[in-house]
Amino acid sequence: MMSSSSRYDVIIAGGGPAGASAATHLAMRGARVLLAEQKKFPRPKLCGEFISPECALHFERLQVADQMFAARPATLSETVFYSRKGSSVRVPSSWFGSTRMALGLSRAEMDERLLRRAAAAGAHVLENASVSNLIIDNGCLRGVNLKQGTAETSYYAPITIDASGRARALTRHLLPRRKNPQRPPMIAFKAHLTGTGVAAAVCEIYFYRGGYGGLSSIEGGLSNLCFIASARDVRACDADPDRVMREVVCQNQRARFTLEHARTHSQWLAVSLEGFGRHEVAPAQGLLAVGDAASFIDPFTGSGMLMALESGELAAAAISDYLHAKAPAKSLADLRHQYAAAYHQVFDSRLRVCSFIRRAAFVPGLAEVAIHVFAASKRLRRRLAHATRGRAAAGCDPVRVAAVRGDDGCAQARGS
């Protein structure tokens, strides 16, 4: 006989910002939530560790803002983009719909606080728990098998959320295996550094041949360097992150100055990148995707953390409608359609804009031209910055678009 404790309203795979956001919002609304995380927190995570100003509103709604500021994050008043030859353009943090500054906080600190908040809100949190298989019945996802050590247990729920990041651990179970997978074209690296020359309260973005990187302060007087390089250049450096930093990233004139005396304070993390953009956000009946599992937005926008928190809350709003039998999510098919439609409305425009900017970033010489153009026009620069945030930068809460009627999301969105 099945234990009642193995049944939940929602199962979430992945305890990062997107999964913890969804779990907390659902638990606060009375849902029985199982949050399964593959690692034991706190743990390091490859990330730019830039928290845009809009995230503060999400922390407040999650009731975790005080815990975040208790970690003593660095404050970041602006982002400066540097071309390979040293030309620059500045984007103040205050442009993004808030008077607050951006924050620099390690993922080890931020994710730990978000995960503990999910548990305090009532979610059942399991760490060191990986999904070994999906439980599918008549084409509908009914639950997952979780493995902890040598023990494997089945858990059931009408709705499951894939919050496993770029790995898309749940979604990939549904996809056919590639016979001849291609090598990922890019590699990302991240480490905490000491001795950098990064300007105080500034996030600096460096463009160079085949990639770009970001350097900014975090808590404890450290700097976080996260960068992307072509797999070809990484192989030419014998996959040595220090060599890649010195020989590839430091092709950028400003990076060469700020990193001249830098020393690693943590081990390098590395991950292969297949690309950017949106995936299927509702890949199966009963399965929704959030965070990087739904879309991987370009890191230079500084909006990845915001999208994770937004998509977690967006999924929670749609699922709550279903669990409480509210229109328009009266069935799993309705839920799937509602979430996909809301997701597209909230995120599609910013993903398209970022796709356009990405092309400029990776074309030799074009980043230099773009920086000169945008440096000459504050108005153009501000409009482009807002376009990477969608309605959030204009003061509208995009999460409430889950129940939009009509074209004006700000005026007609229903409260969640």
Contacts in CASP RR format, 6 or more apart in sequence:
PFRMAT RR
TARGET T0000
AUTHOR 0000-0000-0000
METHOD contacts of the structure
MODEL  1
MMSSSSRYDVIIAGGGPAGASAATHLAMRGARVLLAEQKKFPRPKLCGEF
ISPECALHFERLQVADQMFAARPATLSETVFYSRKGSSVRVPSSWFGSTR
MALGLSRAEMDERLLRRAAAAGAHVLENASVSNLIIDNGCLRGVNLKQGT
AETSYYAPITIDASGRARALTRHLLPRRKNPQRPPMIAFKAHLTGTGVAA
AVCEIYFYRGGYGGLSSIEGGLSNLCFIASARDVRACDADPDRVMREVVC
QNQRARFTLEHARTHSQWLAVSLEGFGRHEVAPAQGLLAVGDAASFIDPF
TGSGMLMALESGELAAAAISDYLHAKAPAKSLADLRHQYAAAYHQVFDSR
LRVCSFIRRAAFVPGLAEVAIHVFAASKRLRRRLAHATRGRAAAGCDPVR
VAAVRGDDGCAQARGS
2 156 0 8 1.000
6 153 0 8 1.000
6 154 0 8 1.000
6 155 0 8 1.000
6 156 0 8 1.000
7 32 0 8 1.000
7 155 0 8 1.000
7 156 0 8 1.000
7 157 0 8 1.000
8 32 0 8 1.000
8 33 0 8 1.000
8 34 0 8 1.000
8 124 0 8 1.000
8 155 0 8 1.000
8 156 0 8 1.000
8 157 0 8 1.000
9 26 0 8 1.000
9 31 0 8 1.000
9 32 0 8 1.000
9 33 0 8 1.000
9 157 0 8 1.000
9 158 0 8 1.000
9 159 0 8 1.000
9 319 0 8 1.000
9 323 0 8 1.000
10 22 0 8 1.000
10 23 0 8 1.000
10 26 0 8 1.000
10 31 0 8 1.000
10 32 0 8 1.000
10 33 0 8 1.000
10 34 0 8 1.000
10 157 0 8 1.000
10 159 0 8 1.000
10 160 0 8 1.000
10 161 0 8 1.000
10 319 0 8 1.000
11 33 0 8 1.000
11 34 0 8 1.000
11 36 0 8 1.000
11 143 0 8 1.000
11 144 0 8 1.000
11 155 0 8 1.000
11 157 0 8 1.000
11 159 0 8 1.000
11 160 0 8 1.000
11 161 0 8 1.000
12 19 0 8 1.000
12 22 0 8 1.000
12 23 0 8 1.000
12 33 0 8 1.000
12 34 0 8 1.000
12 35 0 8 1.000
12 36 0 8 1.000
12 123 0 8 1.000
12 160 0 8 1.000
12 161 0 8 1.000
12 163 0 8 1.000
13 36 0 8 1.000
13 131 0 8 1.000
13 144 0 8 1.000
13 160 0 8 1.000
13 161 0 8 1.000
13 162 0 8 1.000
13 163 0 8 1.000
13 164 0 8 1.000
13 169 0 8 1.000
13 170 0 8 1.000
14 35 0 8 1.000
14 36 0 8 1.000
14 37 0 8 1.000
14 38 0 8 1.000
14 163 0 8 1.000
14 164 0 8 1.000
14 165 0 8 1.000
15 23 0 8 1.000
15 35 0 8 1.000
15 36 0 8 1.000
15 37 0 8 1.000
15 41 0 8 1.000
15 111 0 8 1.000
15 114 0 8 1.000
15 115 0 8 1.000
15 118 0 8 1.000
15 163 0 8 1.000
16 37 0 8 1.000
16 111 0 8 1.000
16 114 0 8 1.000
16 115 0 8 1.000
16 163 0 8 1.000
16 165 0 8 1.000
16 308 0 8 1.000
17 110 0 8 1.000
17 111 0 8 1.000
17 114 0 8 1.000
17 291 0 8 1.000
17 305 0 8 1.000
17 308 0 8 1.000
17 309 0 8 1.000
18 163 0 8 1.000
18 165 0 8 1.000
18 290 0 8 1.000
18 291 0 8 1.000
18 292 0 8 1.000
18 293 0 8 1.000
18 308 0 8 1.000
18 309 0 8 1.000
18 311 0 8 1.000
18 312 0 8 1.000
19 35 0 8 1.000
19 118 0 8 1.000
19 161 0 8 1.000
19 163 0 8 1.000
19 290 0 8 1.000
19 291 0 8 1.000
19 308 0 8 1.000
19 312 0 8 1.000
20 35 0 8 1.000
20 111 0 8 1.000
20 114 0 8 1.000
20 115 0 8 1.000
20 117 0 8 1.000
20 118 0 8 1.000
21 58 0 8 1.000
21 62 0 8 1.000
21 114 0 8 1.000
21 290 0 8 1.000
21 308 0 8 1.000
21 309 0 8 1.000
21 311 0 8 1.000
21 312 0 8 1.000
21 313 0 8 1.000
21 316 0 8 1.000
22 161 0 8 1.000
22 163 0 8 1.000
22 290 0 8 1.000
22 312 0 8 1.000
22 313 0 8 1.000
22 315 0 8 1.000
22 316 0 8 1.000
22 319 0 8 1.000
23 33 0 8 1.000
23 35 0 8 1.000
23 118 0 8 1.000
23 121 0 8 1.000
23 123 0 8 1.000
23 125 0 8 1.000
24 62 0 8 1.000
24 63 0 8 1.000
24 64 0 8 1.000
24 114 0 8 1.000
24 117 0 8 1.000
24 118 0 8 1.000
24 121 0 8 1.000
24 123 0 8 1.000
25 61 0 8 1.000
25 62 0 8 1.000
25 312 0 8 1.000
25 313 0 8 1.000
25 316 0 8 1.000
25 317 0 8 1.000
25 320 0 8 1.000
26 33 0 8 1.000
26 123 0 8 1.000
26 316 0 8 1.000
26 319 0 8 1.000
26 320 0 8 1.000
27 33 0 8 1.000
27 118 0 8 1.000
27 121 0 8 1.000
27 122 0 8 1.000
27 123 0 8 1.000
28 121 0 8 1.000
29 316 0 8 1.000
29 320 0 8 1.000
31 319 0 8 1.000
31 320 0 8 1.000
31 323 0 8 1.000
32 124 0 8 1.000
33 118 0 8 1.000
33 122 0 8 1.000
33 123 0 8 1.000
33 124 0 8 1.000
34 123 0 8 1.000
34 124 0 8 1.000
34 126 0 8 1.000
34 155 0 8 1.000
34 157 0 8 1.000
35 115 0 8 1.000
35 118 0 8 1.000
35 119 0 8 1.000
35 123 0 8 1.000
35 124 0 8 1.000
35 125 0 8 1.000
35 126 0 8 1.000
36 126 0 8 1.000
36 129 0 8 1.000
36 130 0 8 1.000
36 131 0 8 1.000
36 144 0 8 1.000
36 146 0 8 1.000
36 155 0 8 1.000
37 115 0 8 1.000
37 125 0 8 1.000
37 126 0 8 1.000
37 127 0 8 1.000
37 128 0 8 1.000
37 129 0 8 1.000
38 128 0 8 1.000
38 129 0 8 1.000
38 130 0 8 1.000
38 164 0 8 1.000
38 169 0 8 1.000
39 127 0 8 1.000
39 128 0 8 1.000
40 127 0 8 1.000
40 128 0 8 1.000
41 108 0 8 1.000
41 111 0 8 1.000
41 112 0 8 1.000
41 115 0 8 1.000
41 127 0 8 1.000
42 108 0 8 1.000
42 109 0 8 1.000
42 111 0 8 1.000
42 112 0 8 1.000
43 108 0 8 1.000
43 111 0 8 1.000
44 106 0 8 1.000
44 107 0 8 1.000
44 108 0 8 1.000
44 266 0 8 1.000
44 267 0 8 1.000
44 269 0 8 1.000
45 107 0 8 1.000
45 108 0 8 1.000
45 111 0 8 1.000
45 269 0 8 1.000
46 188 0 8 1.000
46 189 0 8 1.000
46 190 0 8 1.000
46 226 0 8 1.000
46 269 0 8 1.000
46 270 0 8 1.000
46 271 0 8 1.000
47 107 0 8 1.000
47 190 0 8 1.000
47 226 0 8 1.000
47 305 0 8 1.000
48 190 0 8 1.000
48 214 0 8 1.000
48 216 0 8 1.000
48 224 0 8 1.000
48 226 0 8 1.000
48 299 0 8 1.000
48 302 0 8 1.000
49 104 0 8 1.000
49 105 0 8 1.000
49 106 0 8 1.000
49 107 0 8 1.000
49 110 0 8 1.000
49 216 0 8 1.000
49 218 0 8 1.000
49 224 0 8 1.000
49 226 0 8 1.000
50 76 0 8 1.000
50 79 0 8 1.000
50 102 0 8 1.000
50 103 0 8 1.000
50 104 0 8 1.000
50 203 0 8 1.000
50 216 0 8 1.000
50 302 0 8 1.000
50 305 0 8 1.000
51 73 0 8 1.000
51 102 0 8 1.000
51 103 0 8 1.000
51 104 0 8 1.000
51 105 0 8 1.000
51 110 0 8 1.000
51 305 0 8 1.000
52 93 0 8 1.000
52 96 0 8 1.000
52 102 0 8 1.000
52 302 0 8 1.000
52 303 0 8 1.000
52 305 0 8 1.000
52 306 0 8 1.000
52 389 0 8 1.000
53 93 0 8 1.000
53 94 0 8 1.000
53 96 0 8 1.000
53 97 0 8 1.000
53 98 0 8 1.000
53 99 0 8 1.000
53 100 0 8 1.000
53 101 0 8 1.000
53 102 0 8 1.000
54 96 0 8 1.000
54 97 0 8 1.000
54 98 0 8 1.000
54 306 0 8 1.000
54 389 0 8 1.000
54 392 0 8 1.000
54 393 0 8 1.000
55 103 0 8 1.000
55 305 0 8 1.000
55 306 0 8 1.000
55 309 0 8 1.000
56 65 0 8 1.000
56 98 0 8 1.000
56 100 0 8 1.000
56 103 0 8 1.000
57 98 0 8 1.000
57 397 0 8 1.000
58 306 0 8 1.000
58 309 0 8 1.000
58 310 0 8 1.000
58 313 0 8 1.000
59 65 0 8 1.000
59 68 0 8 1.000
61 313 0 8 1.000
62 114 0 8 1.000
62 117 0 8 1.000
62 309 0 8 1.000
63 117 0 8 1.000
63 121 0 8 1.000
64 113 0 8 1.000
64 114 0 8 1.000
64 117 0 8 1.000
67 113 0 8 1.000
67 116 0 8 1.000
67 117 0 8 1.000
68 103 0 8 1.000
68 105 0 8 1.000
68 110 0 8 1.000
68 113 0 8 1.000
71 105 0 8 1.000
71 109 0 8 1.000
71 110 0 8 1.000
71 113 0 8 1.000
71 219 0 8 1.000
72 219 0 8 1.000
72 220 0 8 1.000
73 103 0 8 1.000
73 104 0 8 1.000
73 105 0 8 1.000
73 109 0 8 1.000
73 218 0 8 1.000
73 219 0 8 1.000
74 103 0 8 1.000
74 104 0 8 1.000
74 105 0 8 1.000
74 201 0 8 1.000
74 216 0 8 1.000
74 217 0 8 1.000
74 218 0 8 1.000
74 219 0 8 1.000
74 221 0 8 1.000
75 101 0 8 1.000
75 102 0 8 1.000
75 103 0 8 1.000
75 104 0 8 1.000
75 201 0 8 1.000
76 93 0 8 1.000
76 101 0 8 1.000
76 102 0 8 1.000
76 103 0 8 1.000
76 104 0 8 1.000
76 201 0 8 1.000
76 202 0 8 1.000
76 203 0 8 1.000
76 216 0 8 1.000
76 217 0 8 1.000
77 92 0 8 1.000
77 93 0 8 1.000
77 94 0 8 1.000
77 101 0 8 1.000
77 102 0 8 1.000
77 201 0 8 1.000
77 202 0 8 1.000
78 90 0 8 1.000
78 91 0 8 1.000
78 92 0 8 1.000
78 93 0 8 1.000
78 201 0 8 1.000
78 202 0 8 1.000
78 203 0 8 1.000
79 90 0 8 1.000
79 91 0 8 1.000
79 93 0 8 1.000
79 102 0 8 1.000
79 202 0 8 1.000
79 203 0 8 1.000
79 204 0 8 1.000
79 205 0 8 1.000
79 302 0 8 1.000
80 88 0 8 1.000
80 89 0 8 1.000
80 90 0 8 1.000
80 91 0 8 1.000
80 199 0 8 1.000
80 202 0 8 1.000
80 203 0 8 1.000
80 204 0 8 1.000
80 205 0 8 1.000
81 88 0 8 1.000
81 89 0 8 1.000
81 90 0 8 1.000
81 91 0 8 1.000
81 205 0 8 1.000
81 207 0 8 1.000
81 300 0 8 1.000
81 371 0 8 1.000
82 88 0 8 1.000
82 204 0 8 1.000
82 205 0 8 1.000
82 206 0 8 1.000
82 207 0 8 1.000
82 252 0 8 1.000
82 253 0 8 1.000
82 254 0 8 1.000
82 255 0 8 1.000
82 371 0 8 1.000
83 207 0 8 1.000
83 252 0 8 1.000
83 365 0 8 1.000
83 367 0 8 1.000
83 368 0 8 1.000
83 371 0 8 1.000
84 207 0 8 1.000
84 208 0 8 1.000
84 209 0 8 1.000
84 251 0 8 1.000
84 252 0 8 1.000
84 253 0 8 1.000
84 365 0 8 1.000
84 367 0 8 1.000
84 368 0 8 1.000
85 253 0 8 1.000
85 368 0 8 1.000
86 252 0 8 1.000
86 253 0 8 1.000
86 254 0 8 1.000
87 368 0 8 1.000
87 371 0 8 1.000
87 372 0 8 1.000
87 375 0 8 1.000
88 254 0 8 1.000
88 371 0 8 1.000
88 375 0 8 1.000
89 371 0 8 1.000
89 374 0 8 1.000
89 375 0 8 1.000
89 381 0 8 1.000
91 381 0 8 1.000
91 385 0 8 1.000
93 100 0 8 1.000
93 101 0 8 1.000
93 102 0 8 1.000
94 100 0 8 1.000
94 101 0 8 1.000
95 382 0 8 1.000
95 385 0 8 1.000
95 386 0 8 1.000
95 393 0 8 1.000
96 102 0 8 1.000
96 385 0 8 1.000
96 386 0 8 1.000
96 389 0 8 1.000
96 392 0 8 1.000
96 393 0 8 1.000
97 392 0 8 1.000
97 393 0 8 1.000
97 394 0 8 1.000
97 395 0 8 1.000
101 201 0 8 1.000
102 203 0 8 1.000
104 216 0 8 1.000
104 217 0 8 1.000
104 218 0 8 1.000
104 219 0 8 1.000
104 224 0 8 1.000
105 218 0 8 1.000
105 219 0 8 1.000
106 192 0 8 1.000
106 218 0 8 1.000
106 219 0 8 1.000
106 222 0 8 1.000
106 224 0 8 1.000
109 219 0 8 1.000
115 125 0 8 1.000
118 125 0 8 1.000
119 125 0 8 1.000
126 146 0 8 1.000
126 148 0 8 1.000
128 148 0 8 1.000
128 149 0 8 1.000
129 146 0 8 1.000
129 147 0 8 1.000
129 148 0 8 1.000
130 146 0 8 1.000
130 147 0 8 1.000
130 169 0 8 1.000
131 144 0 8 1.000
131 145 0 8 1.000
131 146 0 8 1.000
131 147 0 8 1.000
131 164 0 8 1.000
131 169 0 8 1.000
131 170 0 8 1.000
131 173 0 8 1.000
132 145 0 8 1.000
132 146 0 8 1.000
132 147 0 8 1.000
132 152 0 8 1.000
133 144 0 8 1.000
133 145 0 8 1.000
133 173 0 8 1.000
134 141 0 8 1.000
134 143 0 8 1.000
134 144 0 8 1.000
134 145 0 8 1.000
134 160 0 8 1.000
134 170 0 8 1.000
134 173 0 8 1.000
134 174 0 8 1.000
135 141 0 8 1.000
135 142 0 8 1.000
135 143 0 8 1.000
135 144 0 8 1.000
135 145 0 8 1.000
135 154 0 8 1.000
135 156 0 8 1.000
136 142 0 8 1.000
136 284 0 8 1.000
139 284 0 8 1.000
139 285 0 8 1.000
140 284 0 8 1.000
140 285 0 8 1.000
140 286 0 8 1.000
140 332 0 8 1.000
141 160 0 8 1.000
141 284 0 8 1.000
141 285 0 8 1.000
141 286 0 8 1.000
141 287 0 8 1.000
142 156 0 8 1.000
142 157 0 8 1.000
142 158 0 8 1.000
143 154 0 8 1.000
143 155 0 8 1.000
143 156 0 8 1.000
143 157 0 8 1.000
143 160 0 8 1.000
144 154 0 8 1.000
144 155 0 8 1.000
144 160 0 8 1.000
144 170 0 8 1.000
145 152 0 8 1.000
145 153 0 8 1.000
145 154 0 8 1.000
145 155 0 8 1.000
146 152 0 8 1.000
146 153 0 8 1.000
146 154 0 8 1.000
146 155 0 8 1.000
158 286 0 8 1.000
158 332 0 8 1.000
159 286 0 8 1.000
159 287 0 8 1.000
159 288 0 8 1.000
159 319 0 8 1.000
159 322 0 8 1.000
159 332 0 8 1.000
159 335 0 8 1.000
160 170 0 8 1.000
160 286 0 8 1.000
160 287 0 8 1.000
160 288 0 8 1.000
161 287 0 8 1.000
161 288 0 8 1.000
161 289 0 8 1.000
161 290 0 8 1.000
161 312 0 8 1.000
161 315 0 8 1.000
162 168 0 8 1.000
162 169 0 8 1.000
162 170 0 8 1.000
162 171 0 8 1.000
162 283 0 8 1.000
162 287 0 8 1.000
162 288 0 8 1.000
162 289 0 8 1.000
162 290 0 8 1.000
162 293 0 8 1.000
162 294 0 8 1.000
163 289 0 8 1.000
163 290 0 8 1.000
163 291 0 8 1.000
163 293 0 8 1.000
163 312 0 8 1.000
164 170 0 8 1.000
164 293 0 8 1.000
165 291 0 8 1.000
165 292 0 8 1.000
165 293 0 8 1.000
166 271 0 8 1.000
166 273 0 8 1.000
166 274 0 8 1.000
166 292 0 8 1.000
166 293 0 8 1.000
166 296 0 8 1.000
167 293 0 8 1.000
168 279 0 8 1.000
168 289 0 8 1.000
168 293 0 8 1.000
170 287 0 8 1.000
170 289 0 8 1.000
170 293 0 8 1.000
171 279 0 8 1.000
171 280 0 8 1.000
171 283 0 8 1.000
171 287 0 8 1.000
171 289 0 8 1.000
171 293 0 8 1.000
174 283 0 8 1.000
174 284 0 8 1.000
174 287 0 8 1.000
183 231 0 8 1.000
184 231 0 8 1.000
184 272 0 8 1.000
184 273 0 8 1.000
184 274 0 8 1.000
184 275 0 8 1.000
185 230 0 8 1.000
185 231 0 8 1.000
185 273 0 8 1.000
185 274 0 8 1.000
185 275 0 8 1.000
186 211 0 8 1.000
186 228 0 8 1.000
186 229 0 8 1.000
186 230 0 8 1.000
186 231 0 8 1.000
186 272 0 8 1.000
186 273 0 8 1.000
186 275 0 8 1.000
187 228 0 8 1.000
187 229 0 8 1.000
187 230 0 8 1.000
187 231 0 8 1.000
187 234 0 8 1.000
187 239 0 8 1.000
187 270 0 8 1.000
187 271 0 8 1.000
187 272 0 8 1.000
187 273 0 8 1.000
188 226 0 8 1.000
188 227 0 8 1.000
188 228 0 8 1.000
188 270 0 8 1.000
188 271 0 8 1.000
188 272 0 8 1.000
188 273 0 8 1.000
189 225 0 8 1.000
189 226 0 8 1.000
189 227 0 8 1.000
189 229 0 8 1.000
189 241 0 8 1.000
189 244 0 8 1.000
189 245 0 8 1.000
189 268 0 8 1.000
189 269 0 8 1.000
189 270 0 8 1.000
190 224 0 8 1.000
190 225 0 8 1.000
190 226 0 8 1.000
190 227 0 8 1.000
190 268 0 8 1.000
190 269 0 8 1.000
190 270 0 8 1.000
191 224 0 8 1.000
191 225 0 8 1.000
191 241 0 8 1.000
191 264 0 8 1.000
191 265 0 8 1.000
191 266 0 8 1.000
191 267 0 8 1.000
191 268 0 8 1.000
191 269 0 8 1.000
192 218 0 8 1.000
192 222 0 8 1.000
192 223 0 8 1.000
192 224 0 8 1.000
192 225 0 8 1.000
192 264 0 8 1.000
192 265 0 8 1.000
192 266 0 8 1.000
193 215 0 8 1.000
193 222 0 8 1.000
193 223 0 8 1.000
193 224 0 8 1.000
193 225 0 8 1.000
193 259 0 8 1.000
193 262 0 8 1.000
193 263 0 8 1.000
193 264 0 8 1.000
193 265 0 8 1.000
194 221 0 8 1.000
194 222 0 8 1.000
194 223 0 8 1.000
194 262 0 8 1.000
194 263 0 8 1.000
194 265 0 8 1.000
195 223 0 8 1.000
195 261 0 8 1.000
195 262 0 8 1.000
195 263 0 8 1.000
196 215 0 8 1.000
196 223 0 8 1.000
196 225 0 8 1.000
196 258 0 8 1.000
196 259 0 8 1.000
196 261 0 8 1.000
196 262 0 8 1.000
197 223 0 8 1.000
197 257 0 8 1.000
197 258 0 8 1.000
197 259 0 8 1.000
197 260 0 8 1.000
197 261 0 8 1.000
197 262 0 8 1.000
198 204 0 8 1.000
198 215 0 8 1.000
198 216 0 8 1.000
198 217 0 8 1.000
198 223 0 8 1.000
198 258 0 8 1.000
200 217 0 8 1.000
201 217 0 8 1.000
202 216 0 8 1.000
203 214 0 8 1.000
203 215 0 8 1.000
203 216 0 8 1.000
204 214 0 8 1.000
204 215 0 8 1.000
204 216 0 8 1.000
204 254 0 8 1.000
204 255 0 8 1.000
204 258 0 8 1.000
205 212 0 8 1.000
205 213 0 8 1.000
205 214 0 8 1.000
205 300 0 8 1.000
206 212 0 8 1.000
206 213 0 8 1.000
206 214 0 8 1.000
206 215 0 8 1.000
206 227 0 8 1.000
206 249 0 8 1.000
206 252 0 8 1.000
206 254 0 8 1.000
206 255 0 8 1.000
207 213 0 8 1.000
207 252 0 8 1.000
207 361 0 8 1.000
207 367 0 8 1.000
207 368 0 8 1.000
207 371 0 8 1.000
208 248 0 8 1.000
208 249 0 8 1.000
208 251 0 8 1.000
208 252 0 8 1.000
208 255 0 8 1.000
209 230 0 8 1.000
209 233 0 8 1.000
209 248 0 8 1.000
209 251 0 8 1.000
209 364 0 8 1.000
210 229 0 8 1.000
210 230 0 8 1.000
210 233 0 8 1.000
210 248 0 8 1.000
210 362 0 8 1.000
211 227 0 8 1.000
211 228 0 8 1.000
211 229 0 8 1.000
211 230 0 8 1.000
211 361 0 8 1.000
211 362 0 8 1.000
212 227 0 8 1.000
212 228 0 8 1.000
212 300 0 8 1.000
212 361 0 8 1.000
212 367 0 8 1.000
213 225 0 8 1.000
213 226 0 8 1.000
213 227 0 8 1.000
213 228 0 8 1.000
213 249 0 8 1.000
213 255 0 8 1.000
213 299 0 8 1.000
213 300 0 8 1.000
214 225 0 8 1.000
214 226 0 8 1.000
214 227 0 8 1.000
214 299 0 8 1.000
214 300 0 8 1.000
215 223 0 8 1.000
215 224 0 8 1.000
215 225 0 8 1.000
215 255 0 8 1.000
215 258 0 8 1.000
215 259 0 8 1.000
216 223 0 8 1.000
216 224 0 8 1.000
217 223 0 8 1.000
217 224 0 8 1.000
218 224 0 8 1.000
222 265 0 8 1.000
223 262 0 8 1.000
225 245 0 8 1.000
225 249 0 8 1.000
225 259 0 8 1.000
225 262 0 8 1.000
226 299 0 8 1.000
227 244 0 8 1.000
227 245 0 8 1.000
227 249 0 8 1.000
228 273 0 8 1.000
228 299 0 8 1.000
229 244 0 8 1.000
229 248 0 8 1.000
229 249 0 8 1.000
231 272 0 8 1.000
233 244 0 8 1.000
233 248 0 8 1.000
234 244 0 8 1.000
234 248 0 8 1.000
237 243 0 8 1.000
237 244 0 8 1.000
237 247 0 8 1.000
237 248 0 8 1.000
241 268 0 8 1.000
241 270 0 8 1.000
242 264 0 8 1.000
242 268 0 8 1.000
245 259 0 8 1.000
245 262 0 8 1.000
246 259 0 8 1.000
249 255 0 8 1.000
249 259 0 8 1.000
250 256 0 8 1.000
250 259 0 8 1.000
275 296 0 8 1.000
276 296 0 8 1.000
276 297 0 8 1.000
276 298 0 8 1.000
276 354 0 8 1.000
276 355 0 8 1.000
276 358 0 8 1.000
277 295 0 8 1.000
277 296 0 8 1.000
277 297 0 8 1.000
277 351 0 8 1.000
277 354 0 8 1.000
277 355 0 8 1.000
278 294 0 8 1.000
278 295 0 8 1.000
278 347 0 8 1.000
278 348 0 8 1.000
278 351 0 8 1.000
279 289 0 8 1.000
279 293 0 8 1.000
279 294 0 8 1.000
279 295 0 8 1.000
279 296 0 8 1.000
280 289 0 8 1.000
281 288 0 8 1.000
281 289 0 8 1.000
281 294 0 8 1.000
281 295 0 8 1.000
281 339 0 8 1.000
281 340 0 8 1.000
281 343 0 8 1.000
281 344 0 8 1.000
282 288 0 8 1.000
282 289 0 8 1.000
282 336 0 8 1.000
282 337 0 8 1.000
282 339 0 8 1.000
282 340 0 8 1.000
283 289 0 8 1.000
285 332 0 8 1.000
285 333 0 8 1.000
285 336 0 8 1.000
286 332 0 8 1.000
286 335 0 8 1.000
286 336 0 8 1.000
288 315 0 8 1.000
288 318 0 8 1.000
288 319 0 8 1.000
288 335 0 8 1.000
288 336 0 8 1.000
288 339 0 8 1.000
290 308 0 8 1.000
290 311 0 8 1.000
290 312 0 8 1.000
290 314 0 8 1.000
290 315 0 8 1.000
291 307 0 8 1.000
291 308 0 8 1.000
291 311 0 8 1.000
291 312 0 8 1.000
292 304 0 8 1.000
292 308 0 8 1.000
294 311 0 8 1.000
294 343 0 8 1.000
295 307 0 8 1.000
295 311 0 8 1.000
295 347 0 8 1.000
295 351 0 8 1.000
297 303 0 8 1.000
297 304 0 8 1.000
297 307 0 8 1.000
297 350 0 8 1.000
297 351 0 8 1.000
297 354 0 8 1.000
298 354 0 8 1.000
298 357 0 8 1.000
298 358 0 8 1.000
298 361 0 8 1.000
300 357 0 8 1.000
300 361 0 8 1.000
301 350 0 8 1.000
301 354 0 8 1.000
301 357 0 8 1.000
301 388 0 8 1.000
302 388 0 8 1.000
303 350 0 8 1.000
303 388 0 8 1.000
303 389 0 8 1.000
306 389 0 8 1.000
306 392 0 8 1.000
307 347 0 8 1.000
310 346 0 8 1.000
310 347 0 8 1.000
310 392 0 8 1.000
310 398 0 8 1.000
310 399 0 8 1.000
311 343 0 8 1.000
311 347 0 8 1.000
313 399 0 8 1.000
313 416 0 8 1.000
314 339 0 8 1.000
314 342 0 8 1.000
314 343 0 8 1.000
314 346 0 8 1.000
314 398 0 8 1.000
314 399 0 8 1.000
314 401 0 8 1.000
314 402 0 8 1.000
315 339 0 8 1.000
317 342 0 8 1.000
317 399 0 8 1.000
317 400 0 8 1.000
317 402 0 8 1.000
317 403 0 8 1.000
317 416 0 8 1.000
318 329 0 8 1.000
318 335 0 8 1.000
318 338 0 8 1.000
318 339 0 8 1.000
318 342 0 8 1.000
318 402 0 8 1.000
319 329 0 8 1.000
319 335 0 8 1.000
319 339 0 8 1.000
320 326 0 8 1.000
320 416 0 8 1.000
321 327 0 8 1.000
321 328 0 8 1.000
321 329 0 8 1.000
321 335 0 8 1.000
321 338 0 8 1.000
321 402 0 8 1.000
321 403 0 8 1.000
322 329 0 8 1.000
322 330 0 8 1.000
322 331 0 8 1.000
322 332 0 8 1.000
322 334 0 8 1.000
322 335 0 8 1.000
328 334 0 8 1.000
328 338 0 8 1.000
328 403 0 8 1.000
329 335 0 8 1.000
329 338 0 8 1.000
338 402 0 8 1.000
339 402 0 8 1.000
342 401 0 8 1.000
342 402 0 8 1.000
342 403 0 8 1.000
342 404 0 8 1.000
345 401 0 8 1.000
345 404 0 8 1.000
345 409 0 8 1.000
346 390 0 8 1.000
346 391 0 8 1.000
346 398 0 8 1.000
346 399 0 8 1.000
346 401 0 8 1.000
349 387 0 8 1.000
349 390 0 8 1.000
350 387 0 8 1.000
350 388 0 8 1.000
350 389 0 8 1.000
350 390 0 8 1.000
353 384 0 8 1.000
353 387 0 8 1.000
353 388 0 8 1.000
354 388 0 8 1.000
357 370 0 8 1.000
357 384 0 8 1.000
357 388 0 8 1.000
359 366 0 8 1.000
360 366 0 8 1.000
360 367 0 8 1.000
360 370 0 8 1.000
361 367 0 8 1.000
373 380 0 8 1.000
374 380 0 8 1.000
374 381 0 8 1.000
374 384 0 8 1.000
375 381 0 8 1.000
385 393 0 8 1.000
386 393 0 8 1.000
386 394 0 8 1.000
387 393 0 8 1.000
390 398 0 8 1.000
391 397 0 8 1.000
391 398 0 8 1.000
391 401 0 8 1.000
391 409 0 8 1.000
391 410 0 8 1.000
392 398 0 8 1.000
394 410 0 8 1.000
395 410 0 8 1.000
396 409 0 8 1.000
396 410 0 8 1.000
396 413 0 8 1.000
397 413 0 8 1.000
399 416 0 8 1.000
400 409 0 8 1.000
400 413 0 8 1.000
400 414 0 8 1.000
400 415 0 8 1.000
400 416 0 8 1.000
401 409 0 8 1.000
401 413 0 8 1.000
402 413 0 8 1.000
402 414 0 8 1.000
402 416 0 8 1.000
403 413 0 8 1.000
403 414 0 8 1.000
403 415 0 8 1.000
403 416 0 8 1.000
404 412 0 8 1.000
404 413 0 8 1.000
404 414 0 8 1.000
405 412 0 8 1.000
405 414 0 8 1.000
406 412 0 8 1.000
END
